[in-house]
């Protein structure tokens, strides 16, 4: 069985903007753009920008792009909960399922599936594990040490 949550480290480009801030763009995710007063704020804001675009893609039933190799760039990942929700969405698409199909498989109301896939809604891990299971997937966690600051 495949791992449900794959790597979601999206490379970012950080460029000084003309107003003293840092502009953040994602080479793999057109439309995901944000900024910050410094690198730490820019990267923190980048998580929100990434999840906002991904939620729009889910709402529009479009493919969520996979990240390319970082090639020396900084990376940003969705939150853990966001990563789980994205994994559920990808698992649904692999099966050719719509939200209604997942709702039937989980014996849930379609509104509950909307919340389950809403990256801003605080779903439970148990619900997301159940959704992955009905899609033929299981959750595996990979705990890694943080990279030392350069």
Secondary structure, DSSP 8 states (H G I E B T S, - for coil): --BSS----EE-EEEE-TTSSEEEE-TTSTT-EEEESSHHHHHHHHHHHHHHHHHHHHHTT---------TT--EE---HHHHHHHHHHHHHHHHT--HHHHHHHHT--HHHHHHHT-TTS---HHHHHHHHHHTT-B------------
